[in-house]
Amino acid sequence: MDFVYAKVEVTVQNGVITNIDILEHKNRRGSHAEVVVDRIIEEQKIDVDAVSGATNSSIVIKKAVENALTEKNRK
């Protein structure tokens, strides 16, 4: 069984998400879900619409962004 996995680096300046780099994204057919990071930056929220046909990868990328932001807040 293949698992979908994503690792991201999120840049925040003055409380605004300015960049999200996808460092790793293991997916089966969900590579087009990577545009979800553009939506997150544009809308400044994690709860954006998933990419049709790549729902699982979209969810995984959004969760990776959430985890990265949580990690930044702990530092």
LUMZA-619028 format. One record per atom (N, C-alpha, C): residue in three letters; x, y, z. Coordinates in steps of 0.05 Angstrom, whole numbers, padded with zeros to 5 digits, always signed. Layout:
N
alaXYZ ...
END
This chain:
75
met+00017-00024+00000 met+00000+00000+00000 met+00018+00025+00000 asp+00012+00043-00018 asp+00027+00068-00019 asp+00013+00089-00002 phe+00029+00103+00014 phe+00018+00124+00030 phe+00024+00151+00017 val+00006+00170+00020 val+00010+00197+00011 val+00024+00212+00034 tyr+00045+00226+00027 tyr+00061+00240+00047 tyr+00071+00266+00036 ala+00072+00287+00053 ala+00082+00312+00045 ala+00098+00325+00067 lys+00119+00338+00059 lys+00135+00354+00078 lys+00138+00382+00066 val+00132+00402+00081 val+00133+00429+00071 val+00148+00448+00089 glu+00157+00470+00077 glu+00169+00491+00093 glu+00152+00516+00088 val+00143+00528+00109 val+00125+00551+00107 val+00140+00576+00117 thr+00139+00597+00101 thr+00151+00623+00108 thr+00128+00642+00116 val+00131+00653+00141 val+00111+00672+00151 val+00126+00698+00158 gln+00116+00720+00147 gln+00128+00746+00154 gln+00105+00765+00163 asn+00109+00776+00187 asn+00090+00794+00199 asn+00062+00781+00200 gly+00061+00756+00206 gly+00035+00742+00209 gly+00022+00734+00183 val+00036+00737+00161 val+00025+00731+00134 val+00041+00708+00122 ile+00027+00687+00112 ile+00041+00665+00098 ile+00050+00676+00071 thr+00077+00678+00067 thr+00087+00689+00042 thr+00097+00668+00023 asn+00104+00644+00033 asn+00114+00623+00015 asn+00110+00596+00028 ile+00105+00576+00011 ile+00104+00548+00020 ile+00120+00532-00001 asp+00142+00520+00009 asp+00158+00502-00008 asp+00150+00473-00002 ile+00145+00458-00022 ile+00139+00430-00019 ile+00166+00416-00021 leu+00176+00406+00002 leu+00202+00393+00003 leu+00200+00364-00007 glu+00178+00350+00001 glu+00173+00323-00008 glu+00143+00320-00012 his+00136+00305-00032 his+00108+00298-00036 his+00106+00271-00049 lys+00101+00251-00033 lys+00098+00224-00044 lys+00068+00220-00049 asn+00062+00214-00073 asn+00034+00211-00081 asn+00032+00191-00103 arg+00008+00182-00108 arg+00005+00163-00130 arg-00002+00178-00155 arg-00024+00192-00156 arg-00031+00207-00179 arg-00040+00236-00171 gly-00030+00244-00148 gly-00040+00269-00137 gly-00021+00293-00139 ser-00002+00292-00158 ser+00018+00314-00159 ser+00005+00340-00166 his-00018+00340-00180 his-00031+00365-00187 his-00044+00378-00163 ala-00044+00364-00140 ala-00055+00376-00115 ala-00036+00397-00104 glu-00012+00398-00114 glu+00008+00417-00104 glu-00001+00446-00107 val-00020+00452-00125 val-00030+00479-00128 val-00045+00488-00103 val-00052+00470-00085 val-00066+00477-00061 val-00050+00497-00044 val-00023+00496-00046 val-00007+00515-00031 val-00011+00543-00041 asp-00015+00547-00067 asp-00021+00573-00078 asp-00048+00584-00067 arg-00067+00566-00064 arg-00093+00574-00053 arg-00090+00582-00024 ile-00073+00567-00009 ile-00069+00574+00019 ile-00057+00602+00022 ile-00037+00607+00006 ile-00024+00634+00006 ile-00043+00655-00002 glu-00058+00651-00023 glu-00077+00670-00033 glu-00099+00676-00012 glu-00110+00656+00000 glu-00132+00659+00018 glu-00124+00663+00047 gln-00098+00658+00053 gln-00087+00661+00080 gln-00102+00643+00100 lys-00108+00619+00092 lys-00121+00600+00110 lys-00115+00572+00099 ile-00115+00553+00117 ile-00109+00525+00109 ile-00134+00512+00098 asp-00157+00519+00107 asp-00182+00506+00099 asp-00191+00517+00072 val-00176+00509+00051 val-00183+00516+00024 val-00195+00492+00010 asp-00207+00495-00013 asp-00218+00473-00028 asp-00196+00454-00037 ala-00202+00428-00036 ala-00184+00408-00046 ala-00184+00409-00077 val-00163+00398-00089 val-00162+00396-00118 val-00177+00372-00126 ser-00196+00376-00144 ser-00213+00354-00154 ser-00195+00332-00167 gly-00200+00308-00159 gly-00185+00285-00169 gly-00160+00280-00154 ala-00153+00297-00134 ala-00130+00294-00118 ala-00136+00301-00089 thr-00159+00292-00080 thr-00169+00300-00054 thr-00150+00291-00031 asn-00141+00266-00032 asn-00124+00256-00011 asn-00098+00272-00010 ser-00085+00276-00033 ser-00061+00292-00033 ser-00065+00320-00023 ser-00088+00332-00031 ser-00095+00359-00021 ser-00096+00360+00009 ile-00110+00340+00020 ile-00113+00339+00049 ile-00086+00336+00063 val-00069+00319+00052 val-00043+00314+00064 val-00026+00339+00062 ile-00026+00353+00040 ile-00010+00378+00038 ile-00021+00399+00058 lys-00047+00401+00060 lys-00058+00421+00079 lys-00050+00414+00107 lys-00050+00388+00114 lys-00042+00380+00141 lys-00013+00385+00146 ala+00004+00381+00125 ala+00032+00387+00128 ala+00037+00417+00133 val+00021+00434+00120 val+00023+00463+00125 val+00015+00469+00153 glu-00007+00457+00162 glu-00017+00461+00189 glu+00005+00453+00209 asn+00017+00430+00205 asn+00038+00420+00223 asn+00062+00439+00223 ala+00070+00449+00200 ala+00092+00467+00198 ala+00086+00493+00214 leu+00062+00503+00211 leu+00055+00527+00226 leu+00053+00523+00256 thr+00043+00500+00264 thr+00042+00493+00292 thr+00071+00491+00303 glu+00088+00479+00288 glu+00117+00476+00296 glu+00129+00504+00299 lys+00124+00522+00281 lys+00135+00550+00283 lys+00125+00563+00308 asn+00100+00559+00315 asn+00089+00572+00339 asn+00101+00561+00365 arg+00111+00537+00364 arg+00123+00526+00388 arg+00151+00537+00393 lys+00164+00547+00373 lys+00191+00557+00376 lys+00192+00584+00388 
END
